[in-house]
Amino acid sequence: MIDSDRLKQVLLFGLLAILSYAVFEKYFNDESSQQFEPFTKGYALTGVTIQSTDETGQIVTTIKSPAVTHYADTEKTVIQNPNIQLHEPQGDWVFTADIGEINPQQTEMYFPSKVVINLLEGEQASREVEIITEQLTVDVIQKVGTTPALLSMSQIDSIIKGLGAVVNFQQQELEILSEMYAEFKN
C-alpha cells in the first residue's frame, strides 16, 4: 500500500512539473537568446575637432565635441555637446547644443533639442545676434537652416519670434513661417 501511495505522489509531482514547464514556456520564456543588442558596429571618439572643406580646400565647417559616436548600421553620427562653426566671410555662425546629429551623406546637421546660434566676431561669440530654437536641420552645403519649432531671434533693440523658420546663414536672412511676433525698442 505504501508503494502505491509513493507512486501516486511521484506521478503527481511529475505532472505538476510538466504543467509548470508548459506554463513557463507559453507565458514567460523569451525566444531571443539576448535581451539587448550591444553596441558593436561603429566607432566612438572623444575630444574631437572635425573640419570639413569645400571643393577649393577652404574650411567651411568646424565641429568641436567631447564625444562623437558613429553608428555603422544607420550611418548616423551623434555629437555630444557640439560647438559647431559655419565659416562665412561676414562672420562665423556658432551653434551650441546638448546633442547634434550628422546625416549619412554628411550634408546635414540636426539639432533635436535646444540649440543656441550666435554670430562670431573675432574670437568671441557676439550677443548682438542670438537665435534660439530646436528641431533645427542645417544644410551645411547651402548653409540654410529650417525648423518647424518656435524660433526666437534677439538683436540689439529687437526681438523676433515665430513658429517655423528658414535661416540663410550666408545671406544672414531669417524668414518666419507663421505666428510672427516682433518687438522693437527705441
C-alpha positions in Angstrom: 0.0 0.0 0.0 2.8 2.4 0.8 4.5 1.7 -2.6 1.3 2.6 -4.5 0.9 5.9 -2.5 4.5 6.8 -3.3 4.0 6.0 -6.9 0.9 8.3 -7.0 2.9 11.1 -5.3 5.8 10.7 -7.9 3.3 10.8 -10.7 1.5 13.8 -9.3 4.8 15.7 -8.8 5.9 14.7 -12.4 2.6 16.0 -13.8 2.9 19.3 -11.9 6.5 19.7 -13.1 5.4 19.2 -16.8 2.4 21.6 -16.3 4.8 24.2 -14.7 7.2 23.9 -17.6 4.4 24.3 -20.1 3.1 27.5 -18.4 6.6 28.9 -18.3 7.3 28.2 -22.0 4.0 29.7 -23.0 4.0 32.9 -21.0 7.4 33.7 -19.7 10.2 32.3 -21.9 11.6 34.9 -24.3 12.6 33.3 -27.5 15.6 35.6 -28.1 18.8 34.4 -26.6 19.7 38.1 -25.8 17.5 40.7 -24.1 19.5 43.6 -25.8 22.0 44.0 -28.6 25.3 45.7 -27.5 26.9 48.5 -29.5 29.3 46.7 -31.7 29.0 48.3 -35.0 30.5 51.8 -35.5 33.0 53.8 -33.5 33.2 56.5 -30.8 35.7 59.3 -30.5 36.5 61.6 -27.6 38.0 65.1 -27.6 37.1 65.6 -31.3 37.7 68.5 -33.7 36.4 67.9 -37.2 36.9 70.3 -40.1 35.2 69.9 -43.4 36.3 71.7 -46.6 34.7 72.7 -49.9 36.0 71.8 -53.3 38.6 74.6 -53.2 40.0 73.4 -49.9 38.5 76.2 -47.8 37.4 75.1 -44.3 33.6 75.6 -44.3 32.6 73.8 -41.0 34.4 73.2 -37.7 32.9 70.8 -35.2 34.3 70.5 -31.6 32.9 68.0 -29.2 33.9 66.0 -26.2 32.4 62.8 -27.7 31.2 61.7 -31.2 29.6 58.3 -31.9 29.1 56.9 -35.4 26.6 54.0 -35.8 27.5 51.9 -38.8 24.1 50.2 -39.2 22.2 53.6 -39.6 25.2 55.6 -40.8 24.2 58.3 -38.3 26.7 60.3 -36.3 25.7 61.6 -32.9 27.7 64.6 -31.4 27.6 65.2 -27.7 27.7 68.9 -26.6 28.6 70.2 -30.1 30.2 73.5 -30.7 29.9 73.9 -34.5 31.1 76.8 -36.6 29.8 77.6 -40.1 32.6 79.7 -41.6 31.4 82.7 -43.6 33.3 85.8 -44.9 30.9 88.1 -43.0 31.5 86.2 -39.8 31.2 82.6 -38.4 27.9 81.2 -37.1 28.4 79.3 -33.8 25.9 76.6 -32.9 25.9 75.1 -29.3 23.6 72.4 -28.1 23.4 69.3 -25.9 23.3 67.0 -28.9 23.6 67.1 -32.6 23.4 64.6 -35.4 25.0 64.3 -38.8 23.2 62.5 -41.7 24.9 59.6 -43.6 25.8 61.9 -46.5 27.4 64.4 -44.1 25.5 67.2 -45.7 23.1 68.0 -42.9 23.2 68.5 -39.2 20.2 68.1 -37.0 19.6 69.5 -33.5 16.6 67.7 -31.9 16.6 69.8 -28.7 17.5 73.4 -27.9 20.2 75.0 -30.0 21.7 78.5 -29.5 23.2 80.2 -32.5 25.5 83.3 -32.3 27.4 85.3 -34.9 31.1 85.1 -34.1 33.0 88.4 -34.2 36.7 88.0 -33.7 37.4 85.2 -31.2 34.2 85.7 -29.1 30.6 84.8 -29.9 28.6 88.1 -30.1 25.4 88.5 -28.2 24.3 91.1 -30.7 22.6 88.3 -32.7 21.3 85.3 -30.9 18.9 82.7 -32.3 17.3 80.0 -30.1 15.3 77.1 -31.5 15.0 73.3 -31.6 14.4 70.6 -34.3 16.8 72.6 -36.5 18.1 71.0 -39.7 21.1 72.8 -41.2 22.2 72.1 -44.8 26.0 72.6 -44.5 26.4 72.9 -48.3 23.8 75.6 -48.9 24.2 77.0 -45.3 20.5 77.1 -44.8 18.6 76.0 -41.6 15.0 75.1 -41.3 12.8 74.4 -38.2 9.1 73.7 -37.7 9.5 74.7 -34.0 9.4 78.0 -32.2 12.3 80.3 -33.0 13.4 83.4 -31.2 16.0 85.8 -32.5 17.2 88.7 -30.5 19.4 91.6 -31.7 20.3 94.9 -30.2 17.0 96.7 -29.5 14.7 94.0 -31.1 13.3 90.5 -30.6 11.6 88.5 -33.3 9.7 85.2 -32.6 7.7 82.8 -34.7 6.7 79.3 -35.4 8.8 77.7 -38.1 11.6 79.4 -39.9 14.1 79.3 -42.7 17.5 80.8 -41.9 20.0 81.6 -44.7 23.3 81.9 -42.8 25.3 83.0 -46.0 22.9 85.9 -46.6 22.2 86.5 -42.9 18.4 86.3 -43.6 15.6 85.0 -41.5 12.1 84.1 -42.7 9.5 83.3 -40.1 6.9 81.0 -41.5 3.9 81.7 -39.1 2.8 83.4 -35.9 5.4 86.1 -36.2 5.9 88.5 -33.2 8.3 91.4 -33.2 9.2 93.8 -30.5 11.5 96.9 -31.1 13.0 99.3 -28.5 13.7 102.9 -29.2 
